[in-house]
Amino acid sequence: MAQAGFGKDRAGWIKSQVRSVLLIILGIGSASFGLESFLVPNGYIDGGVTGISLLVKFVTKNFPLSILLVIFNAPFILLGLKQVSREFALKSILAIAGLALAIQFIHFPVLTEDPLLIGSFGGLFLGVGIGFAMRGGAVLDGTEVLAIYLSRNSRMSIGDIILMFNIMIFLAGAYLISVEVALYAILTYFVASKAVNYIIEGIEEYTGVTIISDFSEEIREMLVHELGYGVTLYEAKKGFTKKGELPSSSIYVVYTVVTRLEISRVQDGVNAIDPKAFIIMNSVKDTVGGMIRKRAVVH
């Protein structure tokens, strides 16, 4: 029985990893298409680390975008190794390397020279790509990792930090290139951010996860001791009974709050314990106090 359970867990893990890889590949394809067919050949920029890379490329005219993306994302991925997980950092390294290789060796056709279409569809495909990568447990742009880190050491929310970061990029673009390019960059960033939010099904920085399962104690131990999250238990009773019968079976409901980058890890961990668990996810604007930061796990 133990071997059968182990085999089932391993099969579930392999299925989860294959799904992550496919999502990341889709993300790389969409992001590289948006960059190559719209933004790069027309001299447009975006926000985040991608925007910095594009800005440096257009100013210097010497460095390939693929190399710049790797160089500027590297510090944020190292930060993600500490703030999120080793698995997240590894997936992000592979995703960014894949994007760099796609830009270097796959040349998509330039589809339009219309400024409005460039800003709109360039941002759309780039945002969709970033969103798919995040659904796969990785990032193609390290800005959000930096924002998560800074928000834990300040009173500012993740959204505020990302906005301020991008405002500086747009101002630099207006000064170094032109005001018109900066204005279209704001449009590109706006479309990209909406696309990311749509793909990952949540416009907020944090997600509250409620888990209802007969294996609540095992799930609590997994969240606390394996993943290092803070949890809260609510005592409840099952309400699905025959007509006229009162609920009698008591259970504990597990509640935790995680960042968007960590949702897939929680889902995979819960499914490995109880595939029939009822999981409810709600958007959370921000949090103050508590234990959102992951605790170090001693192995």
N, C-alpha and C positions, 0 to 999 in steps of 0.2 A: 504493500500500500504506500509506504514511504517513497519507494522508487517511482511508482506511478505518479504520485503527487509531485515529485521532483521533476519528472519528465514533462508534466503538464505546465509547471511553472517555467521551465526552460523554453518550451514551445511558445508560451505566451510572451516571454522576454524576446525571443527571436522575432516573433510577429511584430512586436512593438518597435524593435530596432529597424526592421525592414520598412515599416510605415514611416519612421522618422527619416530614414535615408531617402525614400521616395519624395517626401515633402520637401526636404532640403534640396534635392535635385530640381524639383519644380520651381523652388524659390530661386535657385541659381539661374535657371533658364529664363524666368520672367524678368529678374533684375538685370541680367546681362542684355536682354532684348531691349529693355527700356533705356539703358545707358547707350548701347551701340546704335540703335535705330532712331533715337530722339535727342538725348541730352548731349552726348560727347561730340558728335559731328557738327552740332549747331552752336557749341560754345556756351551751353547752359549749365547751371549748377543746381544743387539741392542742399538740404540741411544735413546735419549730422556729420559723421566721419566721411561719408561719401561726398558730401558737399566740400569738406576741406580738401579731399583728394582731387576733386574736379577743379577747385579754385587754384591749387598749386600747379596742376597740369596746365591750365590755361595761362597762368602767369609765367611759368618757367618755359613751357613749350618743349621741354627736353625729357622729362621723366614719364615713362609709360604709366597709365592709370592703374594697370594691374599691380605694379610694384608699389605705388603709392597707397593703394587700398590695404595691402598687407602691412606696410610700415606703420601707417596711422592707426590701424585696428589692433596691432600687436599689444600695446600697453593695456588696452581695455579688455582684451581676452585674458591677459595675465591677471587683471583685477577680477574678472569673472571666475577664474580658477579659485580664488579665495572667497568671493562673495556668493557664488552659486554652487558649483560642483565641478569635479574633474571631468565628468561626462559632458557637461555643458561646454566646458572649455575645449575639450577635444572635438566635439561636434562643430563648434564655432570655427576652430582652426581649419577643419576640413571644408566647411562651407565657404569661408572667405578665400581659402586657397582655390577651391573649385570656381568661385566667381572670378578670381584673378586669371585663372587658366582659360575660362570661357571668353573673357574679354580679350585676352591675348591671341587666342587661336581661332575663335569662332566670330566671323564678321557678318553681322546681320545687315541687310540693306537699309539705307536711309529712306524713310517713308515720307517725310514731309519737311518743308521749310517754314511752314506757318507757325509763328511764335505761340499762338494760343494752343494749337494742337500739340506742339512740342512740350510745353509746360504741363498740359493736362494729361496726355497719354504717357509721356515720359514718367511723370509722377505716379500715374496709375500702375504701370507695369513694375516700376521700382518698388512701390509700396506693396503690391501683391507678392512680389518676390521676398521682401523682408518678412511679410506676414506668414508665408508658407514656411520659411526657415524657422521662425519662432514657434510655429505649430510643431515643427520637427525637433524642437529643443535646442535650437542654435540661434545665432544672430549673424546677419550680414553687415550690420552696422553697430559698432560698440557704444554708441551714445547712451543707450538705455542702461547698460551696465554701469557706466559712470554716474548716471543720474540716480540709480538705486543706491550706489555707494554714498554719494554726497547727501542724499535725502536722509540717510540714517545718522548723519552727523550734523544736521542742520534742521531748521524749522520749515524749510522749503519742501514742497511736494515734488514728486518725480516730474510731473507735467510742467511745473514752473521752471525747473532746472533745464529741461530739454528746450523749452521756449527761449530762455535766456541764452543758452548755448547757440541756438540757431540764429537769434537776432544778431549776435556778434559776427556770425558767418555771413549773413546777408549785408550787414554794414560793410564788412571787408570786401564783399563782392561789388557793392556799389562804388566803393573807393577805387578798387584795383581794376575793375572791368568797366561797368557802367551802371547807372541807376536802373535802366531798363532791364538789364540782365538780373539785377537784384530783385526787381518787382516780379519778374517771371519766375525767379527762384522761390519766392514766397508762394506763388501759385503752385509750383511743383511740389513744394513741401506740404502744402495744405492737402492736395489731392493724394499724395503718398501716405500721409498720416491717416486720412480717412480710409484708404484702402487697407492699411495695416490693421486698423481697428475692426474693419469689417471681416477680414480673414480670420483673425484670432478671436472674434466674437466677444468683444469687450472693449469699451472705450476708457475704462478706468485702470489705474495703475495696480491695484490690489484686487484679489478675488477671495471672497469668503466661501469656504467649502464646508458643507454640511454632509455628514456621512451617516446613513442609517443602515445598520448591519447587525446580525446576530453575533458577529465576531468583532465587536467594538473594542474589546481589550487587546486583541491581537493587532488591530489597526492602530490603536493608540500607541502601543509599544513600537510599531513600525515607524510612525510619524515622529515620535519623540526620540527614540534611540538610534534608528537607522538614518532618518532624514534630518533630524535635529530641529523640528518645528515645535512651537508651542501649541498646545491644544486645550480645549475646554470640553468637559463632558456635561451633557444634559440628561437627567433621568426622565424617561418617557415610557408610555405604554402603547402597545400595538392597538390601532383602532379598527383594523379589519377583522371583524368577528361576525358571527351569525346574528340574525335579527333577534333582538331581545336579550342577547348575552352582553355582559359587561366586560371591557378589556381587563385581562388579568396578567398577561405576560409583560414583564418590565424589561426594558432594554436601555442602554446608554447611547445617546446620540453624540457623535464626535464632531467638533467644530474647530476649524483652523483657518488662518488667513495666510495666503502665499502671494508671491508676485506672479505676473503673467508667465514669466520664464520657467516657473516651477510647477505649473499645473499638470503637465504631462507626467512628471515624476510621481506626483501624488496619485493620479489616476492609475498609473501602472502598478504602484505599490498596493493600492486598495484592491485592484482586480486580481492581483496575484493571491491575495488572501481570500477574497469573497467576490467572485464574478457577478453575483446577484445583488451586490450592495447598491443601495439607492443613494446616488450622489447628487447634491444640489449645489450649484455654483451661482453666487450673486456678486455683482460688481460692488466694490468698495472704493469710495473716492480717495480716502487716505486713512492712515492710522496714527495714533499717538500713544507712546508707551507700549506695554506688552512685550512679547517676545517674537517679533517678526524676523529678527536676525537669526540666521541659522547657527546653532551651537556646534562647536567642534565635537566630532564623534571620535572617541578613543577606540582604536582597533587593537 
